[in-house]
Amino acid sequence: MSKSDVTETAARLEEYLGDPHDPGSRMPFAQILAHDVSGEYPYQFVALLRRWGVLDHCLPAEAGGRAGNVETGIALMRLVARRDPSTGVGLALNSLGFMPAWILGTDEQKRELVSAVQRGSSVSWGLSERVHGSDLVANEVTAERTEGGWLLTGEKWPIGNATVADRMVVFARTGKRPGPAAYSLFLLDKWRAEADTVEDLPFEDLYGTRALDLSGVRMNRAFVPDSAMIGREGQGLEIALKTSQTARVVLLHLALSAVDTGLRLAMDFAERRVLFGEAIGDVPYTRRQLTEAFADLMLADAVVLGAARALQAAPEQISVWSSVAKYLVPTLLQKTMSQLTVVLGARTFLRGHPHYGMHQKMVRDILITDIADGNTVVNLRNLGHQLAGLLDKAVLAGGPEREAAGARAASLFGMDRELPVYEPVRQELFSRGLDDAVLAAPDGVRRLRALAERSSGTEAERLRCAADVAGELLDRAAPMRERAAALKNVLGKDYPQSPELFELAKEYCLLHAAAACVLTYVHSHEAMDAPLPSASLLLLQLERLRRQLYPHEAVTSQAVVDEVMDVLRHVHQENRLFSHWQFPLAKRVTDESAARR
């Protein structure tokens, strides 16, 4: 889809759903909070979104869906999740449950499963087990050969949509000897199973996303035919890991959406609340809190932009991009939500307030993005295993390799660039040191300086300063490489699991994020809608990354903050999504006097 087509589709969905503050809209905050209190699964919301066709944009066009572009599905899910992350997860789990078939399923399996979803069936992804968590090669659910198929035995828990789903893709052990080739995938149709062979486990009472079905299934020799195997026998682990790579990127829409709603509520409050004769949005400290939250969200948006497009434009590198995004975005934006809580103050706790009751729900709901489909430890470990190669390339790559990365970066971070068709089977589990964001970053900084030369006044000054800060961050690659080598020599066999390696992986994420911010600016600046691009916003984004290393050193002045506040106010007043994709949101039709209370 082109940028204009994605925008038009997003606008239609927003118009259909309406203003969430309006009790008469299709997904009102009042009803969402009621579901949250009761822990009731949002059947009504999921059904209306399926009828509208949201899931069609997440299923492959060649199998009967409408997807060819991962960004479109993520964009639509953001608009759902800005209202209710529980509904967003419940809906998204269907597309993630389909992903194993998309990767290595037969054409017949894909068409049949897409058709079933379009008829109302739900799919879940049966990967985790109670005792083993992310240790997939320790999983105990077995698939035993029988005439015409397999018998599944064991328990999967905790699984999203496990009870409400009609079908579950089950990761099960088929090999007698342990190891990566001992696992296979099967599509279990719970309606075709014998009554005493499948038992749904109870919904869990949750802290956040309380309306979500997080439960499990217990199988006792549940029969699946040979045609239910996805891929070949022994390919289960490979498909599962590739599915997780995609899931890590797709589920980040929840974190972006939670902060979008939190920031929107904080802006409503700050712009209308007057204390001591002054709107609190004009108080310098509050203004910085708001603009820093905006900068955090926009830098996370740039990281997700690149990662989502890498699924199509650089699938051989997605093991790095997905892990960077899945670590950095949730951990960063959880802190952002805490910062917005300071702005809202006591209203954070007023659950029944007609305007601000949603904020504390979003504070709780955002936590799921740090846990689902690979937690912080899993992603940092994955980066740690690849870090030596990544740092070698970052420091030693020659001109031709960097030129090739720079050419690919134009598609990875150019919002108006066409992408190749999504082919998840092309995803690889190791990147061999390639990370186009970091490799193309020096070219991005040069382009940024060239833009500064063509600009004047404060814009030129902000761009030059942004280039300096980005260069400073990116120059850390060489000393990081030396530190990593020294630590490996000192720690020996303990190095792969050492806290020091995990800290280096965190630092590498900052380099990737700085590159994403710069490359989004230089490759999408002509595709953005006013008031973007903003040199001041870019500078504040980079300062936010730098402050993770130097927490008490600012590189922005009050003038920069004021300029970013102008951008934030413009987007807020125009009622657009806080994103490089400034989708128009549903018209605000409610009485906004509640925002002043």
C-alpha positions as CSV (number, residue, x, y, z in Angstrom):
1,M,0.0,0.0,0.0
2,S,1.1,3.6,-0.7
3,K,1.4,6.1,2.1
4,S,-1.8,7.7,0.9
5,D,-3.7,4.4,0.8
6,V,-2.6,3.4,4.3
7,T,-3.7,6.9,5.6
8,E,-7.1,6.6,3.9
9,T,-7.7,3.1,5.3
10,A,-6.7,4.3,8.8
11,A,-9.0,7.3,8.5
12,R,-11.9,5.1,7.6
13,L,-11.3,2.8,10.6
14,E,-11.1,5.9,12.9
15,E,-14.3,7.3,11.5
16,Y,-16.0,3.9,12.0
17,L,-14.9,3.6,15.6
18,G,-15.6,7.2,16.6
19,D,-14.5,9.4,19.5
20,P,-13.7,7.0,22.4
21,H,-14.7,9.7,24.9
22,D,-18.2,9.5,23.4
23,P,-20.3,6.9,25.3
24,G,-22.3,6.4,22.1
25,S,-19.3,5.4,19.9
26,R,-18.5,1.9,18.9
27,M,-15.5,1.5,21.3
28,P,-16.1,4.0,24.1
29,F,-13.7,4.3,27.0
30,A,-16.6,3.9,29.5
31,Q,-17.4,0.4,28.2
32,I,-13.7,-0.5,27.9
33,L,-13.2,0.4,31.6
34,A,-16.2,-1.7,32.5
35,H,-14.6,-4.7,30.7
36,D,-11.4,-4.0,32.6
37,V,-13.2,-4.1,36.0
38,S,-15.0,-7.3,35.3
39,G,-12.2,-9.0,33.3
40,E,-14.8,-9.8,30.6
41,Y,-13.4,-10.7,27.2
42,P,-14.4,-8.0,24.7
43,Y,-16.4,-10.2,22.3
44,Q,-18.4,-7.3,21.0
45,F,-15.4,-5.1,20.1
46,V,-13.5,-8.0,18.5
47,A,-16.6,-8.9,16.4
48,L,-17.2,-5.4,15.1
49,L,-13.5,-5.0,14.1
50,R,-13.5,-8.4,12.3
51,R,-16.7,-7.4,10.4
52,W,-15.0,-4.1,9.4
53,G,-12.1,-6.1,8.0
54,V,-9.2,-5.3,10.3
55,L,-8.0,-8.9,10.2
56,D,-8.1,-9.0,6.4
57,H,-5.3,-6.5,6.4
58,C,-3.2,-8.9,8.5
59,L,-3.7,-12.0,6.3
60,P,-1.9,-12.6,3.0
61,A,-3.6,-11.5,-0.2
62,E,-2.5,-14.6,-2.1
63,A,-4.5,-16.7,0.3
64,G,-7.6,-14.6,0.3
65,G,-6.7,-11.8,2.7
66,R,-5.7,-8.2,1.9
67,A,-2.2,-8.0,3.4
68,G,1.1,-7.5,1.5
69,N,2.4,-4.8,3.8
70,V,3.1,-5.4,7.5
71,E,2.9,-1.7,8.2
72,T,-0.8,-1.5,7.3
73,G,-1.8,-4.1,9.9
74,I,0.3,-2.5,12.6
75,A,-1.2,0.9,11.8
76,L,-4.7,-0.4,12.1
77,M,-3.9,-2.2,15.3
78,R,-2.5,1.0,16.8
79,L,-5.8,2.7,16.3
80,V,-7.6,-0.2,18.0
81,A,-5.1,-0.4,20.9
82,R,-5.2,3.4,21.6
83,R,-8.7,2.6,22.8
84,D,-8.2,-0.8,24.3
85,P,-5.0,-2.9,24.4
86,S,-7.0,-5.9,25.5
87,T,-9.0,-5.8,22.3
88,G,-5.9,-5.1,20.3
89,V,-4.1,-8.2,21.7
90,G,-7.2,-10.4,21.3
91,L,-7.4,-9.4,17.6
92,A,-3.7,-9.4,16.9
93,L,-3.3,-12.9,18.3
94,N,-5.3,-14.3,15.3
95,S,-2.8,-13.0,12.9
96,L,0.1,-14.2,15.0
97,G,-1.6,-17.6,15.3
98,F,-1.7,-17.7,11.5
99,M,2.0,-16.7,11.1
100,P,3.4,-20.3,11.3
101,A,1.2,-21.3,8.3
102,W,2.3,-18.1,6.5
103,I,5.9,-19.0,7.0
104,L,6.0,-22.7,5.8
105,G,2.4,-23.8,5.5
106,T,1.1,-25.3,2.2
107,D,-1.0,-23.1,-0.1
108,E,-4.0,-25.2,0.9
109,Q,-3.4,-24.7,4.6
110,K,-3.1,-21.0,4.2
111,R,-6.3,-20.7,2.1
112,E,-8.3,-22.9,4.4
113,L,-7.1,-21.1,7.5
114,V,-7.7,-17.6,6.0
115,S,-11.2,-18.7,5.0
116,A,-11.9,-20.0,8.5
117,V,-10.8,-16.7,10.1
118,Q,-12.9,-14.8,7.7
119,R,-15.9,-16.9,8.7
120,G,-15.4,-16.1,12.3
121,S,-12.9,-18.7,13.6
122,S,-10.2,-17.6,16.0
123,V,-6.6,-18.9,16.1
124,S,-4.1,-19.0,19.0
125,W,-0.4,-19.7,19.1
126,G,0.3,-22.6,21.5
127,L,4.0,-22.2,22.3
128,S,4.6,-21.7,26.0
129,E,4.5,-24.3,28.8
130,R,4.0,-23.6,32.5
131,V,7.3,-25.0,33.7
132,H,9.6,-24.1,30.8
133,G,8.7,-20.5,29.7
134,S,11.1,-19.4,27.0
135,D,13.2,-22.6,27.1
136,L,11.5,-24.0,24.0
137,V,13.8,-27.1,23.6
138,A,12.7,-28.2,27.1
139,N,9.0,-28.3,26.1
140,E,7.2,-31.5,27.0
141,V,4.0,-31.6,24.9
142,T,4.4,-34.6,22.7
143,A,3.0,-35.7,19.3
144,E,2.9,-39.4,18.9
145,R,2.5,-41.1,15.6
146,T,-0.7,-43.0,14.9
147,E,-2.6,-44.2,11.9
148,G,-3.4,-41.2,9.6
149,G,-1.9,-38.6,12.0
150,W,-0.7,-37.7,15.4
151,L,-1.8,-37.7,19.0
152,L,-1.1,-34.6,21.1
153,T,-0.6,-34.9,24.8
154,G,0.4,-32.3,27.4
155,E,-0.5,-28.7,28.5
156,K,0.1,-25.3,26.9
157,W,0.0,-22.3,29.3
158,P,-0.2,-19.3,29.4
159,I,-1.6,-18.8,26.0
160,G,-3.4,-15.8,24.6
161,N,-6.9,-16.6,23.2
162,A,-6.4,-20.2,24.2
163,T,-10.0,-20.6,25.3
164,V,-11.9,-18.4,22.8
165,A,-9.9,-19.7,19.8
166,D,-11.4,-22.5,17.8
167,R,-7.9,-23.6,16.5
168,M,-4.5,-23.6,18.1
169,V,-1.1,-24.0,16.4
170,V,0.7,-26.4,18.8
171,F,4.4,-26.7,19.2
172,A,5.1,-30.3,20.2
173,R,7.9,-32.8,20.5
174,T,8.1,-35.4,17.7
175,G,11.7,-36.5,18.1
176,K,12.8,-39.2,20.5
177,R,16.1,-37.4,21.2
178,P,16.2,-33.8,22.5
179,G,17.5,-31.0,20.3
180,P,16.4,-28.3,17.9
181,A,15.1,-30.9,15.3
182,A,12.9,-32.7,17.8
183,Y,9.9,-30.4,17.5
184,S,7.1,-29.9,15.0
185,L,4.0,-27.8,14.6
186,F,0.4,-28.9,14.3
187,L,-2.9,-27.1,13.7
188,L,-5.4,-28.5,16.3
189,D,-9.0,-27.9,15.5
190,K,-10.7,-28.0,18.9
191,W,-14.2,-28.6,17.4
192,R,-13.0,-31.8,15.7
193,A,-11.3,-33.3,18.7
194,E,-12.9,-35.9,20.8
195,A,-14.6,-34.4,23.8
196,D,-12.4,-36.0,26.4
197,T,-9.1,-35.2,24.6
198,V,-9.1,-31.4,24.9
199,E,-9.8,-29.4,28.0
200,D,-9.7,-25.5,28.2
201,L,-8.0,-24.1,31.2
202,P,-9.6,-21.2,33.2
203,F,-9.0,-17.5,32.3
204,E,-6.2,-16.0,34.5
205,D,-7.1,-13.0,36.6
206,L,-4.6,-10.4,35.2
207,Y,-3.1,-7.1,36.4
208,G,-3.1,-5.4,33.0
209,T,-5.0,-6.2,29.8
210,R,-7.6,-7.6,32.2
211,A,-10.2,-8.4,29.5
212,L,-7.7,-10.6,27.6
213,D,-8.2,-14.3,27.4
214,L,-4.9,-15.6,28.9
215,S,-5.5,-19.3,29.7
216,G,-4.4,-22.6,28.3
217,V,-5.3,-26.0,27.0
218,R,-4.7,-29.5,28.2
219,M,-4.5,-32.3,25.6
220,N,-4.9,-36.0,26.2
221,R,-4.1,-37.9,23.0
222,A,-5.9,-35.3,20.9
223,F,-5.9,-36.5,17.3
224,V,-4.7,-34.3,14.4
225,P,-4.4,-35.6,10.8
226,D,-1.1,-35.7,8.9
227,S,-2.4,-32.7,6.9
228,A,-2.4,-30.6,10.1
229,M,1.4,-30.6,10.3
230,I,2.8,-27.2,9.3
231,G,6.1,-27.5,7.5
232,R,8.1,-30.8,7.7
233,E,8.7,-32.9,10.8
234,G,11.5,-31.3,12.8
235,Q,11.0,-27.8,11.5
236,G,8.9,-26.6,14.5
237,L,11.6,-24.7,16.3
238,E,12.7,-22.8,13.2
239,I,9.2,-21.8,12.4
240,A,8.5,-20.9,16.0
241,L,11.5,-18.6,16.2
242,K,10.6,-16.8,13.0
243,T,7.1,-16.4,14.2
244,S,8.4,-14.8,17.4
245,Q,10.5,-12.4,15.4
246,T,7.4,-11.1,13.7
247,A,5.4,-11.1,16.9
248,R,8.0,-9.0,18.7
249,V,7.5,-6.2,16.1
250,V,3.8,-6.4,15.7
251,L,3.0,-6.4,19.4
252,L,4.9,-3.1,19.9
253,H,1.8,-1.3,18.6
254,L,0.5,-1.8,22.1
255,A,3.3,0.2,23.7
256,L,3.0,3.0,21.1
257,S,-0.7,3.2,21.5
258,A,-0.7,3.3,25.3
259,V,1.6,6.3,25.3
260,D,-0.3,8.0,22.5
261,T,-3.5,7.8,24.7
262,G,-1.5,8.8,27.9
263,L,0.1,11.8,26.2
264,R,-3.2,12.8,24.6
265,L,-4.9,12.8,28.0
266,A,-2.0,14.6,29.6
267,M,-2.2,17.3,26.9
268,D,-5.9,17.7,27.4
269,F,-5.2,18.3,31.1
270,A,-2.2,20.6,30.7
271,E,-3.8,22.8,28.1
272,R,-7.0,23.3,30.0
273,R,-6.0,23.2,33.6
274,V,-5.2,26.6,35.1
275,L,-3.3,27.1,38.3
276,F,-2.2,30.4,39.7
277,G,-3.5,32.1,36.6
278,E,-1.4,30.0,34.2
279,A,-2.2,26.9,32.1
280,I,0.1,24.2,33.4
281,G,1.2,23.4,29.9
282,D,3.0,26.8,30.0
283,V,4.9,26.0,33.2
284,P,8.5,25.3,32.0
285,Y,9.0,22.1,34.0
286,T,5.6,20.6,32.8
287,R,6.4,21.7,29.3
288,R,9.6,19.7,29.4
289,Q,7.9,16.7,30.8
290,L,5.4,16.7,28.0
291,T,7.9,17.3,25.2
292,E,10.2,14.7,26.5
293,A,7.4,12.2,26.5
294,F,6.6,13.2,22.9
295,A,10.2,12.7,21.9
296,D,10.3,9.3,23.6
297,L,7.2,8.2,21.7
298,M,8.6,9.6,18.4
299,L,12.0,7.9,18.8
300,A,10.2,4.6,19.6
301,D,8.0,5.2,16.5
302,A,11.2,5.5,14.4
303,V,12.6,2.3,15.7
304,V,9.3,0.4,15.1
305,L,9.1,2.0,11.6
306,G,12.4,0.5,10.6
307,A,11.8,-2.8,12.3
308,A,8.3,-3.3,10.6
309,R,9.8,-2.4,7.2
310,A,12.8,-4.7,7.8
311,L,10.4,-7.7,8.0
312,Q,10.0,-7.1,4.2
313,A,13.0,-5.1,3.1
314,A,15.7,-6.8,5.2
315,P,14.3,-10.2,6.5
316,E,17.8,-11.6,6.8
317,Q,18.5,-9.0,9.6
318,I,15.3,-9.2,11.5
319,S,16.8,-11.2,14.4
320,V,18.6,-8.0,15.3
321,W,15.9,-5.4,14.4
322,S,13.1,-7.3,16.2
323,S,15.2,-7.8,19.4
324,V,16.4,-4.2,19.5
325,A,12.9,-2.9,19.1
326,K,11.3,-5.4,21.6
327,Y,13.9,-4.5,24.3
328,L,14.1,-0.8,23.8
329,V,10.5,0.3,23.0
330,P,8.8,-1.3,26.0
331,T,11.5,-0.4,28.6
332,L,11.6,3.2,27.3
333,L,7.9,3.8,27.0
334,Q,7.1,2.4,30.5
335,K,9.2,5.2,31.9
336,T,7.4,7.6,29.6
337,M,4.1,6.6,31.1
338,S,5.5,7.2,34.6
339,Q,6.5,10.7,33.5
340,L,3.0,11.4,32.2
341,T,1.6,10.2,35.5
342,V,3.5,13.0,37.2
343,V,1.9,15.5,34.8
344,L,-1.6,14.2,35.5
345,G,-1.1,13.9,39.2
346,A,-4.1,12.9,41.3
347,R,-6.3,12.4,38.2
348,T,-4.3,9.3,37.5
349,F,-6.1,7.6,40.4
350,L,-9.6,8.8,39.6
351,R,-10.9,5.7,37.7
352,G,-14.4,7.1,37.4
353,H,-13.3,10.5,36.1
354,P,-15.2,11.1,32.7
355,H,-11.9,12.0,31.0
356,Y,-8.8,10.6,32.7
357,G,-9.9,7.1,33.9
358,M,-8.1,5.5,31.0
359,H,-4.6,6.6,32.0
360,Q,-4.0,4.2,34.8
361,K,-5.4,1.3,32.7
362,M,-2.8,2.2,30.0
363,V,0.0,2.3,32.7
364,R,-0.9,-1.4,33.5
365,D,-1.6,-2.5,30.0
366,I,1.7,-1.4,28.5
367,L,3.5,-3.9,30.7
368,I,2.4,-6.8,28.5
369,T,4.7,-5.6,25.7
370,D,7.8,-6.3,27.8
371,I,6.7,-9.9,28.5
372,A,4.8,-11.3,25.5
373,D,6.8,-13.2,22.8
374,G,10.2,-12.7,24.2
375,N,10.9,-10.7,27.4
376,T,13.8,-8.3,28.1
377,V,16.2,-11.2,29.0
378,V,15.4,-13.2,25.9
379,N,16.0,-10.2,23.5
380,L,19.2,-9.0,25.2
381,R,20.5,-12.6,25.2
382,N,19.8,-12.8,21.4
383,L,21.6,-9.5,20.8
384,G,24.5,-10.6,23.1
385,H,25.0,-13.8,21.0
386,Q,25.4,-11.6,17.9
387,L,27.1,-8.6,19.4
388,A,30.7,-9.4,18.4
389,G,29.7,-9.6,14.7
390,L,27.6,-6.5,14.9
391,L,30.3,-4.4,16.5
392,D,32.9,-5.8,14.0
393,K,30.8,-4.6,11.1
394,A,29.9,-1.3,12.7
395,V,33.6,-0.5,13.1
396,L,35.3,-2.3,10.2
397,A,32.8,-2.3,7.3
398,G,34.2,-0.9,4.1
399,G,32.8,1.6,1.7
400,P,30.9,-0.8,-0.6
401,E,29.2,-2.6,2.3
402,R,28.2,0.8,3.8
403,E,26.9,2.0,0.4
404,A,24.8,-1.1,0.0
405,A,23.4,-0.6,3.6
406,G,22.7,3.1,2.8
407,A,20.7,2.2,-0.3
408,R,18.6,-0.3,1.7
409,A,18.1,2.2,4.5
410,A,16.3,4.5,2.1
411,S,13.6,1.8,1.8
412,L,13.8,0.8,5.5
413,F,13.2,4.4,6.7
414,G,11.5,6.0,3.7
415,M,7.8,6.1,4.5
416,D,6.8,6.7,0.9
417,R,9.0,3.9,-0.5
418,E,7.4,0.8,-1.9
419,L,8.3,-2.4,-0.1
420,P,8.8,-5.9,-1.6
421,V,6.0,-8.4,-0.8
422,Y,6.2,-9.9,2.7
423,E,7.8,-13.3,2.5
424,P,8.4,-14.4,6.1
425,V,10.1,-17.6,5.0
426,R,13.1,-15.4,4.1
427,Q,13.6,-14.4,7.7
428,E,16.9,-15.7,9.2
429,L,17.7,-16.5,12.8
430,F,21.1,-14.8,12.8
431,S,22.1,-11.6,10.9
432,R,25.8,-12.4,10.3
433,G,26.7,-9.0,11.7
434,L,24.5,-7.0,9.4
435,D,22.4,-4.1,10.8
436,D,21.7,-1.7,8.0
437,A,20.6,1.0,10.5
438,V,24.0,1.2,12.2
439,L,25.9,0.6,9.0
440,A,24.0,3.4,7.2
441,A,24.1,5.8,10.1
442,P,27.3,7.6,9.0
443,D,25.7,8.3,5.7
444,G,22.6,9.5,7.5
445,V,24.6,11.9,9.6
446,R,26.3,13.2,6.4
447,R,22.8,13.7,4.9
448,L,21.7,15.5,8.0
449,R,24.7,17.9,7.8
450,A,23.9,18.5,4.1
451,L,20.3,19.4,5.1
452,A,21.7,21.8,7.6
453,E,23.8,23.5,4.9
454,R,20.7,24.0,2.8
455,S,18.8,25.4,5.8
456,S,19.2,28.6,7.7
457,G,18.7,30.2,11.1
458,T,17.7,28.0,14.1
459,E,16.7,25.1,11.9
460,A,20.3,24.8,10.5
461,E,21.6,25.2,14.1
462,R,19.4,22.4,15.4
463,L,20.3,20.1,12.5
464,R,24.0,20.6,13.1
465,C,23.7,20.0,16.8
466,A,21.6,16.8,16.1
467,A,24.3,15.6,13.8
468,D,26.9,16.2,16.5
469,V,24.9,14.3,19.1
470,A,24.2,11.4,16.7
471,G,27.9,11.2,15.8
472,E,28.9,11.2,19.4
473,L,26.6,8.3,20.1
474,L,27.6,6.3,17.0
475,D,31.3,6.8,17.8
476,R,30.8,4.6,20.8
477,A,30.9,1.5,18.6
478,A,34.7,1.3,18.5
479,P,35.3,1.5,22.3
480,M,32.3,-0.9,22.8
481,R,34.1,-3.4,20.6
482,E,37.2,-3.1,22.6
483,R,35.3,-3.5,25.9
484,A,33.5,-6.5,24.6
485,A,36.8,-8.2,23.6
486,A,38.5,-7.4,26.9
487,L,35.5,-8.8,28.9
488,K,35.5,-12.0,26.8
489,N,39.1,-12.5,27.6
490,V,38.6,-11.9,31.3
491,L,35.3,-13.8,31.8
492,G,36.0,-16.7,29.4
493,K,33.1,-19.2,29.3
494,D,31.1,-17.0,31.7
495,Y,31.0,-14.2,29.2
496,P,27.8,-15.3,27.2
497,Q,25.6,-15.1,30.3
498,S,27.4,-12.2,32.1
499,P,25.6,-9.0,33.2
500,E,28.3,-7.1,31.4
501,L,27.4,-8.5,28.0
502,F,23.7,-7.7,28.7
503,E,24.7,-4.1,29.5
504,L,26.7,-3.9,26.2
505,A,23.6,-5.2,24.3
506,K,21.5,-2.4,25.9
507,E,24.1,0.2,24.8
508,Y,24.0,-1.2,21.3
509,C,20.3,-0.7,21.2
510,L,20.9,3.0,21.8
511,L,23.2,3.2,18.8
512,H,20.5,1.5,16.6
513,A,17.8,3.8,17.9
514,A,20.0,6.9,17.2
515,A,20.5,5.7,13.7
516,A,16.8,5.1,13.3
517,C,15.9,8.6,14.4
518,V,18.5,10.2,11.9
519,L,17.6,7.9,9.0
520,T,13.8,8.4,9.5
521,Y,14.5,12.2,9.3
522,V,16.7,12.2,6.2
523,H,14.8,9.6,4.2
524,S,11.2,10.6,5.2
525,H,11.4,14.3,5.7
526,E,9.7,15.0,2.3
527,A,7.0,12.4,3.0
528,M,6.0,13.8,6.4
529,D,3.0,16.1,7.0
530,A,3.4,19.5,8.7
531,P,4.5,20.3,11.4
532,L,7.0,17.4,10.7
533,P,9.8,17.1,10.2
534,S,11.1,19.1,13.1
535,A,14.8,19.6,13.6
536,S,14.2,20.5,17.3
537,L,12.2,17.3,17.8
538,L,15.0,15.3,16.3
539,L,17.5,16.9,18.6
540,L,15.3,16.2,21.6
541,Q,14.9,12.6,20.5
542,L,18.7,12.2,20.4
543,E,19.1,13.9,23.8
544,R,16.7,11.4,25.3
545,L,18.9,8.6,24.1
546,R,22.1,10.3,25.2
547,R,20.6,10.9,28.7
548,Q,20.5,7.1,29.2
549,L,24.2,7.4,29.3
550,Y,24.6,10.8,30.8
551,P,21.3,11.3,32.8
552,H,22.1,14.8,34.1
553,E,23.5,16.4,30.9
554,A,21.2,18.3,28.6
555,V,22.0,19.3,25.1
556,T,18.7,21.2,24.5
557,S,17.8,24.7,25.6
558,Q,14.4,26.0,26.7
559,A,14.0,27.4,23.2
560,V,14.3,23.9,21.7
561,V,11.7,22.6,24.2
562,D,9.4,25.5,23.2
563,E,9.7,24.7,19.6
564,V,8.9,21.0,20.2
565,M,5.9,22.1,22.3
566,D,4.6,24.0,19.2
567,V,4.9,20.8,17.2
568,L,3.1,18.7,19.9
569,R,0.4,21.3,20.3
570,H,-0.2,21.4,16.5
571,V,-0.6,17.6,16.2
572,H,-2.8,17.5,19.3
573,Q,-5.0,20.3,18.2
574,E,-5.3,18.8,14.7
575,N,-6.3,15.6,16.4
576,R,-3.8,13.4,14.7
577,L,-1.9,10.3,15.8
578,F,1.4,11.1,17.6
579,S,3.6,9.4,15.0
580,H,5.5,10.0,11.9
581,W,2.4,8.5,10.4
582,Q,0.0,11.4,11.4
583,F,-3.2,9.5,10.8
584,P,-6.3,11.7,11.3
585,L,-8.3,10.5,14.3
586,A,-12.0,10.4,14.9
587,K,-13.6,13.8,15.4
588,R,-13.8,14.9,19.0
589,V,-17.6,15.3,19.6
590,T,-17.8,15.1,23.4
591,D,-18.1,17.9,25.9
592,E,-14.4,18.7,26.7
593,S,-15.3,20.6,29.8
594,A,-14.6,17.4,31.6
595,A,-11.0,17.8,30.8
596,R,-10.8,20.8,33.0
597,R,-12.1,19.0,36.1
